[in-house]
């Protein structure tokens, strides 16, 4: 981005979204070309891309001339410059730093408090895939989203791997464990990428005003629905990454359509930037692209209306209006296709509505989805923000439109009856209220910032009036206020504004986050009855590297968490994911491994696959399936002959087959 001429706020806000694209696209290209995907090749290719971007920019600057190039090719809009007085320009970077520092500290603290230890993992079944996928990319140095699939050769296929690709790079660059690398990456995404992405969005709407930037920063850490919910529920790491990028992509759409407060001198910079951000967003999680399509619908209509209004005023031609009309029609046709095609099977969409319409509407307005405590600060700022939009409806109705799209999706998924209508609108997200709740902060935050900014400007105006009256017209003030007003410094209004921002930021950390924090605090705890891995199972996985040769394969039931032997212990397993296809030989062992002593088909497969070991994690399955993994059943009841019990920790056992020696 810097090589392309992007500077200041835009550079720091868009660097991470573009990095997702670079990582995910390079992984695909390397996979097709047979080039290993690792930190060395990644940074070498990134350097080449930067050199190409710099060369193209230099060429364009020379062709266009210095006057236009600086405004059109090297910037996005105003390039993130803050509208401060010339003698205060030095304060601009500190405003952005302060705006990011607050949410970074708060979100990092909350995440680390939930993780408790860098190596702890979320006790949810999704982690069987996500952790093993990071290990798979690092081991095979292949992170192509076209081939990652379910981590076996038999099920190689598409899986959006942008998040896994970046976390695998972190792990390969020096992470001591896969869990540690994933936890570090999660903190960076939530505590840094999300606030910067939000700042980029709100500044496209209200401009690069310091108050708006500071408010966006402090309020971005106050929503229970995001970033915390995607880590506390699931754990949905790809959604967590994609939604963190969504505000930046939405801000680029606003700028591309000419709706931003600081309009770019050319549509090329935001178009190129969106092209650079879009693949990373799609390869982090495609459903977020669908959300972008939905949130952008009011923007497209607003652009058409503005074009018509400009035509009526004589500032745009009829041809331009027809162009935007055609674009709008094509957008909604293509958007409808995307909306209906990019969705999972209904078999993977079991979630049902659970509340009334009235309650769902209240949760949206109070930023308290999924039954959390009302976020009173967000409620206050959102209500005031809606008032501000109503007062300037012709200018900002599309901001309200984005908010209503997000609200409608959540209301439909959480409170409307089962049926085709609900599935059409929310099936993209598995009809899951949690996933759609996590999208709400993206469209609520700009409204809340507009409301908070209105409140702060009124308080500052009141302070300025009191200070001015105390010095020039004391009789305009109440007698009790006059002595105080006379001693107030000129900067009282600024100090009051900063104080209100801090109060709002701190108050937003109140009870609304208690439920999700409690979930975070418990979901990463390893105990004797943990959902995915118990303390005994964790201890066994820690012992496996000393007992099982690195070349051998461990048979385990993935539904019991046993397949995490790959991510945690660095030992291959036949079923690295709960779902997915296996070769006939792999499936035969999963169904008959414990029959090695009397089934003549088993030992040849064991020797061929080096699958001499098995983990018995009991019969509790995090995701019970219709077809059980029967090949380890006799281990649990102790009736399988030809097995050597190598180690026991509590009820957890490690076996080696002796019948095939």
URFEN-V763272 format. One record per run of one state. SS is the DSSP state (hx for helix, st for strand, lp for the rest). FROM is the first residue (numbers start at 1). LEN is the number of residues. If there is no record, write none. Layout:
# URFEN-V763272
SS,FROM,LEN
SS,FROM,LEN
This chain:
# URFEN-V763272
lp,1,7
hx,8,26
lp,34,5
hx,39,26
lp,65,1
hx,66,7
lp,73,13
hx,86,30
lp,116,10
hx,126,15
lp,141,12
hx,153,3
lp,156,6
hx,162,11
lp,173,5
hx,178,29
lp,207,3
hx,210,11
lp,221,3
hx,224,9
lp,233,4
hx,237,20
lp,257,10
hx,267,18
lp,285,1
hx,286,28
lp,314,4
hx,318,24
lp,342,4
hx,346,3
lp,349,8
hx,357,9
lp,366,3
hx,369,3
lp,372,4
hx,376,16
lp,392,1
hx,393,23
lp,416,4
hx,420,10
lp,430,3
hx,433,40
lp,473,1
hx,474,3
lp,477,2
hx,479,9
lp,488,4
hx,492,16
lp,508,3
hx,511,13
lp,524,11
hx,535,13
lp,548,5
st,553,3
lp,556,2
hx,558,3
lp,561,1
hx,562,8
lp,570,2
st,572,2
lp,574,10
hx,584,12
lp,596,4
hx,600,10
lp,610,3
st,613,4
lp,617,13
hx,630,8
lp,638,5
st,643,7
lp,650,2
st,652,6
lp,658,4
